Amino acid sequence: MSGQFLADDIQPGLHHTATLFGLTFNVDTILSTVIAGLIVIGLGLWVAKSASAKAPSRTQLAFESITDYAEAQVEGTLGIKTAPFVVPLAMALFLFILIANWLAVIPTPGHPEYLPPAAADVNLTYALALVVIVTMHFTGVRRKGVRGYYHHMFQPHWAMFPINLIEELAKPVTLALRLFGNIFSGTIMISLIALFPAYILWGPNVVWKTFDLFIGAIQAFIFALLTVLYFASIAPSPEEKAAH
């Protein structure tokens, strides 16, 4: 009886949906994504407008700290001059995923909630992963040419091409599922905690929500860091560095 109760009542991954032109849209994911995007854009514009060298605000200092760390990672991995846009890309992804995950802390009525962690929807994580991987390939081909960029697919021997191809195709899948799996597991925990009696529900709920904030920050950081590391494939070779 208890097992049947759990099976019937725990429904992680349930979304508010709408259908348009035969396509089904997860409205709650779209809402969380739009709100997180607007917050990131708003923060960026506000920091740019209020930036001060003499009396920087805490928000400005936070932005500068994130920027400094991102620049250090990009410089150490591929060199900022190779692809300077990787710094703002990694920053934007980190802040967007962080805020999108943290929106889930805000209680909303109904089941499912209207502001779930957006990364708990695999559609979003696949989209983010494709943005990273497609941009990486486009930049690599643009800088090195098709033959020069994909030369690594045949290293250390041409017979390794099938394995290297599988590894390349797996990159967007693993990048997306790593983020999705960790955030989705949090929604499962929330569903389990919701089964507690009402008089003690607040305790484990507060503890898990606090832990969820930490998980959301870690996963945002990992996704941004992996973005930088994947772009290492477009780093100039020692011969190219020597030529410059």
N, C-alpha and C positions, 0 to 999 in steps of 0.2 A: 504493500500500500504506500509506504513512504517513498520507495523507488519510483512508483508510478506518479506520485505527486511531484517529485523532482523533474521527471521526464516531461510532464505536461506543463509545468510552470516556468521552467528555466528555458528561455528562448533568446539567447544572445544572438546578435546579428539580425534581429528584427528591425525593420525600418519603416518610417512613414514614407509612403510612395505616392507618386502621381504618374499618370500615363498621358503622353503627348505624342501624336503621330505614330502610335503603335510602340513607342519606346517607354520604358519604365524608368523613372528617375527617383533616386533616394533623396527625398526632400530634406530630411534631417542632416544628411551628409553635406548637401549643397549649402544649407543654411550655415552650418558650422564653418565650412570652407570660406564662404563669402564674408562672414563676420571676422574670422581670423585674418583673411587677406586685407580687409579694410583696417583692422587694428594695426597690422604691420605697416601698411602704407601711411596711416595716420601718425604712428610713432616716428617713422622715418622723416616725414615732412615736419613734424613738430621739433624733432631734434635738430634738423637742418636749419630751421628758422630761429631756434633759441640757442644755437651753439655759441659758446663763449670760451675764449682761451683763458680769460682771467678767473671767471667763476663758473666752471662747468657744473651742470646739474648732475644728479645721480644717474638719471636716464642717459645723459650724454656720456658719462664715464662708463656706464655699462656697454653702450654701443661701441665706444672706443676700445674697450677691453676685448669684446668679441671680434672687432675688426683686426686688432693687433694679433690675436691668436690665429685668426683665419689667414692673415698675411704671412705669418711665420710658417704655418703648415703648407701653404701654397708655394712659398719660396723654397722650402726644404724639399718639396716633392717634385715640382716641375719648373719652378722659377716664375715669378710674377710676370715678367716680361713675355713669357711664352703664352700665357692666357690670363690677362689681368681680370677678365670678367668672372673668373672662378671665385674670387673673393666675395663679391656681392652675391653671386649665386649661392654659395655655401651659407652666407649669412642669412639670406632671404629664406632658404629652406629651413635652416635651424629655427629662426624666429617663427616662421609660419607653422611648422610642425609643433613647436613648443606651445604656442598660443592655442592652436586647434585642439591639442590634447588637454590643455588646462581649462578650456571652456567647459569640459565635462564636469568640472567641480561645481559649476553653477546648477543648482537644482531646478528642473523644469517639470511641469505637470505631465501626466500621461505615461503610458507604457507602450512603446519605448519612449524615452525622453527626446525632446526636440533638439538638444545640444549634446549629442554623444561625441566621444572622441572621434574626429573625422578619420584618423588613421586606422580605426577599427573596421573601416569599409575597404576591402581589398581593391575596389575600383579606384579609389584615390591613391593608394600606395603604388599601384601599377602605373598610374598616370605620372606621378612624381618620378618614379624610376625611369620611365621612358623619356621624360624630359632630360634627365641627367645623361642617360646612355646615348640617346640620339644626338644631343649637343656634343658629347664627347667624340662620337664618330665623325660628325660634321666638321668639327674643329680639327681633328686629326687629319682628315683627308684634305682639308683646305690648307693646312700648314705643310704637310709632307707629300701630298699626292696619294692616289689610291695605292700604287705599288709601294711607296715608301712607308705609308702608315700600316698597311696590312702585312708588311714583311714579317712582323713578329708572329703571325699565324703559322709560319712555316719553320719556326725555330724551336728547338735546336736542330731539327731535321724535318724535311718535308713530310715524312711519315707521321709526324705529330699533328698534322693539320686537323684531322677529325677530332682529336681530343681538345686542341686549342679552340676549334669552332664551337664545340659543346660548352666549353668554359665561357666563351664570349656570349653565347646565347643565354647562358644561365645567369649572367650578371644582373639583368633587369629583374629576373624572377626572384633571385635570392635577395636583392636589395629591397624589393617590394614586400616579400613575404616575411623578412626579418622584422621590419617595422610593423606590419600588420599583425603578425603572430603575437608579439609582445604587448601591443595595445589591446588586441582582441581578447587576450587572456584576462586583462583587467575588467572587461565588460562581463566576462563569465564570473569573476569573483564578486562583482557587484550584484549579479543575479543571485548568486548563492547567499550573499549576506542579506539580501532582501527577504529571505525565507526565515530570518530570525524573528522571534516575537517582538512586537512593536515596542515593548517597554525596555528592551535592551538593544534595539536595532541601532540607535544613535552611536553607541560605543564602537562596535566594529566598523561601522560606516565611516566615522571620523578617522579612525586609524587607517583604514584602507585608502580613503580619499587622499590623506596626507602622503601615504606611500605612493599613490598613483601620480601625484605631482612629481615626485622624484623619478619614477619610471618614465614619465612623459619627457622630462628634461634629458635623461640619459639617452633615450631613443632618438630624440631630436639631434643631440650631439653626435651620436653614432652615424646617423644618416648623413649629416653634413660632412663628417670626417671621411666617410666612405666615398662621398662625392669627390672630395679633393684627391683621395688616393686613386680613384678610377681615372682621373684626368692625368695621372702620371704616365699613362701610355702615350701621351702627346709630348712628353718631355723631350728636348733635343738630345741626340746621341752625343757621346764624347767628341766625335769627329765634328759634329755641327757646332758644339761649344767652342772647339779649338779654331774653327773657321771664323768665328765671330770675335 
